[in-house]
Amino acid sequence: MHTMQTFSFGRGVLVAGALIVGIIIGYVAGNSNGYKRAEAERTKVEEAAVEKVATDAAKAANPFQAVNPLEQVEANPFEKAKKVLNPFE
């Protein structure tokens, strides 16, 4: 009977050891996957931030980005003067 208790105790130790090893492997694998996902997300956020900063800096640094108020006007102010001053037309 003494050998039976030792065998039972050894089996429990093996089960507990396997459980502990499984938990450790699961933790390491999960932590690794979580870290990779977080790193990928952080990289995307950083790239978006760099792109936004570059765009904002380009807009702020361009002094010639002003809107021309006469861009849509197609009137020629010299047409009337040409008719008055040119006697051959």
VMD Tcl script that draws the C-alpha trace (Angstrom):
set ca {
  {0.00 0.00 0.00}
  {2.88 2.30 0.59}
  {3.90 2.01 -3.08}
  {0.37 2.85 -4.13}
  {0.47 6.17 -2.23}
  {3.86 7.03 -3.72}
  {2.57 6.28 -7.22}
  {-0.48 8.42 -6.58}
  {1.68 11.20 -5.20}
  {4.03 11.00 -8.20}
  {1.11 11.19 -10.59}
  {-0.24 14.28 -8.84}
  {3.18 15.90 -9.04}
  {3.36 15.11 -12.75}
  {-0.09 16.57 -13.36}
  {0.74 19.67 -11.33}
  {4.08 20.03 -13.14}
  {2.44 19.66 -16.54}
  {-0.19 22.22 -15.53}
  {2.47 24.69 -14.41}
  {4.50 24.17 -17.61}
  {1.33 24.64 -19.68}
  {0.48 27.85 -17.86}
  {4.00 29.21 -18.36}
  {4.02 28.33 -22.07}
  {0.56 29.87 -22.51}
  {1.61 33.04 -20.72}
  {4.78 33.45 -22.79}
  {2.96 32.76 -26.09}
  {0.09 35.09 -25.21}
  {2.40 37.81 -24.02}
  {4.45 37.54 -27.21}
  {1.36 37.77 -29.45}
  {-0.05 40.65 -27.43}
  {3.26 42.49 -27.59}
  {3.44 42.07 -31.38}
  {-0.11 43.38 -31.82}
  {0.54 46.34 -29.54}
  {3.78 47.13 -31.33}
  {2.06 47.03 -34.74}
  {-0.73 49.30 -33.49}
  {1.79 51.71 -31.96}
  {3.71 51.82 -35.25}
  {0.51 52.67 -37.17}
  {-0.34 55.45 -34.73}
  {3.18 56.87 -34.95}
  {3.12 56.81 -38.77}
  {-0.23 58.59 -38.82}
  {1.06 61.20 -36.38}
  {4.22 61.79 -38.44}
  {2.15 62.16 -41.61}
  {-0.21 64.65 -39.94}
  {2.68 66.68 -38.53}
  {4.41 66.75 -41.93}
  {1.22 67.88 -43.65}
  {0.56 70.57 -41.06}
  {4.16 71.78 -41.27}
  {3.99 71.96 -45.06}
  {0.79 73.99 -44.91}
  {2.19 76.36 -42.29}
  {5.51 76.82 -44.11}
  {3.97 77.72 -47.50}
  {3.35 81.49 -47.59}
  {2.06 81.29 -51.18}
  {-0.95 79.20 -50.32}
  {-3.18 82.29 -50.21}
  {-6.38 82.20 -52.22}
  {-6.59 84.55 -55.19}
  {-9.87 86.50 -54.94}
  {-9.86 87.26 -58.70}
  {-9.28 83.71 -59.81}
  {-12.81 83.25 -61.19}
  {-13.06 86.71 -62.80}
  {-12.70 86.61 -66.58}
  {-13.19 90.30 -67.37}
  {-10.40 92.02 -69.29}
  {-10.03 95.60 -68.02}
  {-8.04 96.59 -71.11}
  {-10.74 95.58 -73.62}
  {-12.69 98.81 -73.15}
  {-9.55 100.96 -73.26}
  {-8.41 99.20 -76.44}
  {-11.64 100.06 -78.17}
  {-11.39 103.72 -77.16}
  {-7.71 104.19 -77.92}
  {-7.44 102.17 -81.15}
  {-8.90 104.22 -84.03}
  {-8.40 101.44 -86.57}
  {-10.93 99.03 -85.07}
}
mol new
graphics top color blue
foreach p $ca { graphics top sphere $p radius 0.5 }
foreach p [lrange $ca 0 end-1] q [lrange $ca 1 end] { graphics top cylinder $p $q radius 0.2 }
display resetview
